[in-house]
Amino acid sequence: MDDTKEKIPHDVSYDSNGSSGGVDHDFEAGQPKTEGKLARDLKGRHMQMIAIGGSVGAGLFVGSGGAFYKGGPASVLIGFLIVGAMLLFTVQAMGELAVLYPVNGAFFTYTCRFVDESWGFAMGWDYAIGWLTVLPFEIVAASITIEFWRDDIHIGVWVAVFLSLLAAVQIFGVRGYGEVEFFLSLVKILAVCGFIIFGIIVNAGGVPTDNRGYIGGQYWRDPGAFKNGFKGFSSVFVTAAFAFGGTELVGLAAAEAANPRKTLPTATRQVFWRIAFFYIVSLLIVGLILPSDDDGLLGSSGANTKASPFVLAIQKANVSVLPSIFNAVITMAVLSVANSCTFASTRTMQALGTRGMGPKFLVYCDKKGRPLYCIFIQIAFGLLAFIGAAEEGSTVFTWLLSLSGLSYFFVWGSICLSHIRFRHGWKVQGHTLDELPYRAQFGVIGSYIGFTLNCLALIATFYVSLFPIGSPPDAEAFFQSYLAAPVVITLYTIWKIRTRGKGGLFVRAHQMDLLTGMRQFDLDNLEDAAPPRKKSVANVPRSILRAFF
């Protein structure tokens, strides 16, 4: 066995030379020790809510309506199940890496170290650009939801209000982000639970104002479970990716978690139950109580809450107050995603600057651990939301959003690939799985499955982008759906040229840096300190609650 491993003490972090001299584990090799240090103020409850809070938003509540209209309820359910399974494998892989290496930049950093530096550069900037462009869209989306109550106030007023609120949250640093996300996520959880109960009652014919009576599976027979064949099914994937996008933020937040060894495994294990309950069950209910050929679904985009399948399903039951309540939930959900935008983009840009892959000024953090220049850039992009008030605003946002939806497949696939390569390097360099403080529940096999599913989703999306539903092939329509791919290839090529192909096509297993940013644990002490709970009927309610909270 390698002698280096035997000399590693427990419960310390390492720099690139393998020395332990108190090096903070959010630093990468060569990073200045006097600046760029993020605060570690995220607690366990924050980390658990971030696992779902960054993802449940307009993509689920509004965007899913377009998927229902194009693909039908069965296509939506299967598509979201596939992407959900893909994300489950992805988050588990990221959890294993983030517990051992809770470094700034998380997944793109892992890609640089275990796959290829140029591909990591492409993933990092693609992810940052995606969140930068999503922010103005989400601000406009939140402003549009207000028109549900007041259409006499110009949208620009609400853009200014919401942008100011998001800027104010940044004053409180990562703790402010965590507290806001905790509250908004709690509201979304309660709203989804309430909708599921309401939907079951509607389907059973228990709402007096609904003249349809018992519905059962009627809408799966007429207009049908599937629409537009394989094209309809393929069109669901981008919608699902946009709806799930943000769940990976729990790994990005690892560098600012007070105790990543304790909080990260809990958050990643809960992802399965959250995906199953908040996405799959709620969409199943929508498909049962709302016909997929409802004309209202035609406008399901952005935050047009009047075309939200959730709001339409409530209106179908002729319940007067609930549509307004759920519109308020959608407003908060959109603001939650906007809040996540500011966190994801700023931390990714700061990490890129740290590795020398971006301007040096991006590295700077103030005494409270806030990456100020990155925050200024994000807020500046938020000003693009005022374009939403223009007549051609929708066209501009269509092109901006084309950078984000598809990019999630590249990012998630890269996380799985990083885990596969890490396990290979870990074995080649003489380490064993027993040394890992946390292991992905599905092992490296799960990462292979997740990587394959991401590739298949990219192929299916390419097909439906090239041959859109109901129209001939069109170059503009193709790039609006698949623009992220040429952007990623361009970024990859730029860094390969800049580094003159240094390192070859991928990092060799024996050359992988397995020490930088590592936090080693005394596994024996950890197991003694936290003995497993005894399984009993009395502990079932507690286990159910812990699965979600």
N, C-alpha and C positions, 0 to 999 in steps of 0.2 A: 504493500500500500504506500502511496505517496507520503514522504516524510513531512511535507508541508502541512498536510491535513492534521497530523498528529500534534503539531505545535500550536494549532489554533486554540486559544482559550475560549471559554464560554461567555455568552451574554455581552459581547462587545461588537464594535463595527470595525471595518477595515478600509484602508485606502488602497490604491492601485498596487502598492508594493507589498501588501499583506501585513503591514504594521497596524497596531491597534491604537496608538496614541490618542485616544479620545476623539477620533474622527467622527463627525456627524454623518449618519448614514444616508442623509439626503444629498450629500455631495458626491459628485463624480470626480474622476481623476482630473487634476489640473484646475479645478474650480477655485477661485479665490476664497479664502476662509473668512474674509472680512465683509463680504457682501453676498447677496443671493441666498441668504438663509431664510427659509420659510418657517412660519410659526407652526407649532404642533398643538393646536387647540381643539381638534375634532374629537369628540367623545364617542363612546359606543353607540349611543342612540342616534347621533348624527350619521355615523357610518352606515347603520342599518337602514335609515330612511333614505340616504343618498342612493342606495342600491336600487330603490324603486322611484324615488322622487325625481331623479333626473330624466326619467323616461316617460312616465304617465303624463301626457299632455295632449296638445291638439292633434298629434298623429293618431292617437287612439280615439279620442272623443269626436273628432271631425273628419280627419283624413281617411279613416276606415270606411266612411260612407261611400267614397269613390270606389273603393275595393269591392264593397258589396254590390254596387251597381254594375261594375265591369265583370266581376268573377262569380258573384253569387255567394250565399252563406257558406256552402261547403268549401269552396275555394278559399274563402277568408279564413275559415277555421283550420284547414290543412296548412295553408301558407303560414299563418301565425304560429301553428304548432311546430313547423319545420324551423322557422327562424327562432322560436323560443327555445327549442332543443339545441340549436346551434349556439345560442347565447348562453345557455346553461353550461355547455362544455367550455365555452370561451371564458366565462367568469370563473369557473373552477380552475382552469389553467392559470389565469391571471392571479387568482388568490394564492396559489402555491408560490408563484414568483414574487408577488408583492409582500408576502410575509417574510420571506428570506431576504428580499432586496426592496425595502420600502424607500426607494430612491425617487428623487424628483424626476418627473417625466414618465414614470411607470412604463407602460407598454412600448412606447416608441424607443425608450432607452433600452429595453430588453431586445428589441428588434436590432438595434445598432450593435449590441454586444454578442448576440447569439445567432443572428441571421446574416445581416450585411449592413454596413454603415450607411450606404447610399439608399438602401430600401428604408432604413430607419429614418433618414432625413426626409424622404418622400412621405412616409406615414405621419411624421410629426407635423410637417407643414400642411399636409392635406387635412389633418384633423384640426389644426388651429384655424386654417382658412374656413373650414366647414362651420365651426362654431362662430367665427367672426361674422360670417354672412347670415347665419341663422338668427342672430340677435335682432337686427332691424326687422326681420320678418316677424319674429315673435312679438315685438313691440307693436307693430302694425296690427297683428292678429288680436292682441289684447284690446287695442283701441276699437277694432271693428266689433268686438263683442258688446261694447257699450251701446252700439246702435240698436241692440235688442230692446233697450229701454228708452234711449234718447238719441234720435237721429237729427236733432236740430243743432247739435254742437259739432263743430268741425273736428275731423279726425286728428288734425295737427295738435289740437289742445291736449288730447289724451296721450298722444305720442310724447309730448313734452313732459306731462305728468309722470308717465310710467318710466321714461328714461331717467328723470330726476330721482325717482324712488330707487331704481336699480343702482344709480351712482351713489346714493346715500348709503346703501347696504355695504358698498365697498369700503366705506370709512371704518367699519367695524372689523375689517379683515376676514379671515377664514371662519372665525367664530360667528360673525354676522351671517355669512353664507350658510353655515351649518344650522343656525337657529331658524332662519327664514325657511330653509328647505325642510326642516323638521316640521314646522307648523303647516306649511302648504301641503306637504306629503300626507300629513294626518287628515287634512280636509279631504284630499282626493281619495284616500282609503275609505273613509266613512261614506263618501258620495258613491263610490263604486259598490260598496256593500249594500247601501240603500237601494241603488238601481237594480241590483241582482234580485233582491227580495221583491221589489216592485214588479220586475219583469216576470217573476214566477207567478205572482198573483194575477197579473194581466193575462198570461198564457192560460192559466186555469179558469179564466172567466170570472174572477173575483172582484173586478172593478165595476161598480154600478153604472158609471158614466160611459163605459165602453160597450157599444151595441154588438160587438163581434162575438161576445160570449166565449166559450171554450175554443182556443186556437190550436193547441197541440202542434203538430208538424205540418200544418196546412201550407205554410209559405215555402216549405222545402219541396212540396209537390207542385205548387203553382204560385209563383212563376218558375220554380225549380231550384235545385240545390247548386247546379253549375250553370254558368253563362259564358258564352264566347269561347268554349272549348279550352284548349291548352293556353291560348293567348290570354284568356281571362284569368286563368290560374297563375300564369307567369307575371301578370301585372300586379299581383298582390305583394310580391316580394319587396319592392321598393317602399311601398306603403308600410309594410311590416317593419322594415329596417328603420324607417323614419320614426315609427311609433315606439320601437324598442331602443332607439338611439339615446345614449346617456346612461344606460345601466352600467357600462364599463367605467363610469366616473368613480366608482368605489375603489378601483385600483389606482386611479390618478390621485385620489385623496389620501392614499397610504402615507405619502411623505409628510402629511400634515396631521396624521392621526397620533394621539397621545400614546396609544398602545396597540400598534398594528397586529402584534402576535395574538391578541385576544379578540379584537373587534373584526378583523378582516375575515377569518374563517367563519364566524357567525353570520356576517353579512352575505358571504358568498353561498353558504349553505341554504340560506333562506330564499335565494333567487328562484329556485324551482317552484316553491309554493306560491310566490308572488306572481310568477309568470302564469302558472296554472289557474290561479284564482282571478287576478285582476285583469288579465287579458283574455284568456281562453274562455272562461266561464261567462264573463260579461259580453263577449262577442257572440257566444252561443245564444245567450238570451236575446240579444238584438236581432239575430237571424231568425229567431222563433216568433217574435212579436212585430217585426217590420218587414214588409215585402221588399225584395231587392229591386223591384222595378218601380218603386215609389219615385215620382218625378222630383221630389224634394232633394233626393240624393245627387242629382245632376250637379248641384253647386257645391258639393263637399270638397272644399279646399281651403287652405289657410285656416282662418278662424270664423268662417261663415257659419255661426252657430244655428242659424235658421235651417241649414242643411246638415246639421249634425245628426247622425243616425240615432244617437241617444235622445236628443231633444225631439226628433220626429217620432220616435217610438212612444215618448210620453204624450205628445200631442195627439197621436192616434187614439190614445185611451181617453181623450177629452178631459184630462185633469188640468185644471186651470192654473194652479200655482206652481207646480213642479217644473215646467219648462223654464220659468224665470230663475228658480233656484239652481237648476242644473247649468244654466247659462253663467251664473255667478261662479260655479265650480270650474267651468271651462276657462273663465277669465283668470282665476287663480292658478289653474293648471298651466296656462300659457305663460303667466308671469314666473311660475316655478321653473319652466324650461329656460326662460330668458335669464333667470338667476343662475342657472347651471351654465349657460353660455359664457357668462362673465368669468366663472371659475375655471371652466375647461380650457378656454382659449388663453387666458392669462397665464395659467400654470404651465401649459404646453409651450407657449412662447418663451417663458422664463427658462424652462429646461433646455430649449433649443439654443438659447443664448449661452447657457452654461456650457454646453458641449461645443461651442464655437460654430454652431450651425445657423446662427442668426446674429444680428447686430449686438455688440457687447453691452450697450446700454440696457438691453432687455434683462440682463442678469440682476440689476440693482433691486434690492428690497430695503424698505425702511426698517426702523427699529422694531416695528410691530409685525414684521414679516410680510408686508404687502408689496407685491411687485408693481410699483407705481407706474412705471412707463408702459408696462403691458396693459395695465388698467386704463390708462389714457388712450391707448390705441383701440381697445375694445369699445370704450365709450364713444370714440370718434366714429367707429363703424356704426354704432347705434344711431348716429345722426342721419344715416342713410334711410332711417325709418320715415323721415319727412317726405321722401320720394313717394311713399305710399299714398300721399294726398294728390299726387299728379295723375293725369289721365292715363299715362303710359306706365304708371307705377307697377301694375301687375306684370307687365312684360319684363321689367327690370328684375323683379323679385323671382320670376320664373327662372331666369338665367342664374341669379345668385344661388337659388336653392338647388340648382342642378349640380352644384359643387358638394353638396352635403349628403343627400340621401344615399347615393351609391357608395360614398366613401366609407360608410360603416362596414360594408362587406370586406373592403380591403383591410381596414383596421382590425376587425374581428379575426379574419383569416391570418393576419400577421401575428396576432397574440397567440393563436393556436400553434402556428409554425415556430414561434419563439420558444414555446414550451417544449415542443418536440425536439428542437435543436439543443435546448438547455439540458433536457434529460440525457441526450446522447453525450454531450460534453461532460456532464456530471459523472457519467459512468466511465468514460474514457480517461478522465483525470483521477480515477481511483476512489471516488466517493460512493457511498451506498444510500439507498432510499431512507434508511433508518436515521440518517443525519438531518433529514428535512423536518423542520418544525411543523409543517403542514403539507399534506399531500392532496392533490386533486382527487376527488372521490372517484372519478372515472379513469384516473391514471392517464398515461400517454395515449391510450387507445381513444379516450374521449376527445383528445386534441386532434387526432387523425380524423375522427368522424366530423368534428367541428370544422376543420380545414376543408374537408371534402364538400360539406354542405355549403360553405361559403363560395367555393368554386362553382358549384352547381347553380347557386342563386345568381351569381354573376353571369353565367351562361344563359340562364332563363331570361334574365333582365335584358341581356344583349339581344336576344331573339325578339322579344316583344318591343324593344326600342327600334329595331331594324324593320320590323313588320307590325306597325301599330294596329290596334283594334279599329276596324271600320274605315281605314284609309290606307292608301298605297304608301310605300316607303318614302320617307321625307327626311332630308338632311337636317333641317332645323329641329324637327321632332326628335330625331335620334340623339343629337348633341344635348338637347334639353334634358334627356333622360340619362345619357351616358357620358356627360362631360367630365365627370370625376376621373374616368379611366385615362384619357390623354393627359390630364393635369398630373396625375400620379406618375405616368411614364416620363413626362417632361421633367418633373422634379428629380426623379431617379437619375435620369441622364445628366442633368446639370451637375449633380454632386459627383457622379462617376467621372465626368470630365474634369471637374475642379480638383479632385483627389488623384486624377490620372490612373484610375482603376486600382488604387491601393487596396490590397487585401484580397483581390480576385473577386469571383462572383459571390462567394459566401465565406463566413468565418469558419475556419477549421476547428474541429472539436478540441484538439490539443492546444489551440491558441486562444480559446475563450477565456475571458477574464471572469473568474468565478469568485473573486475576493472583493472587488470594489463595491462598496455599499452593502456588503453582506452583514446581516445581524445573526450571529450564532447564538443558539440557545442551549441551556442545560436541560435536555429533554427529560432526564430522570427527575429533576426537581420540579419541572412543570407538571409531569404526570402525578407526582406525589401531592402537589399543591392543589390540583383540580381533579379529584377522583371522579369517575363517571357516575352519573345518577343511576340509581336502581330503577329498572323498568317496572312499573306497576300501574294499575287502573287509576289510582289516585293522582298520578302524575300526568295523565292524558290531557286534561284541560290546560295545564301549564305548558306542555309540549306544543299544543296547537297554537297557543298565544305566542310562544317563542318563535314559531315558524314564520309569523308575520311581523312581530315586533322585537 
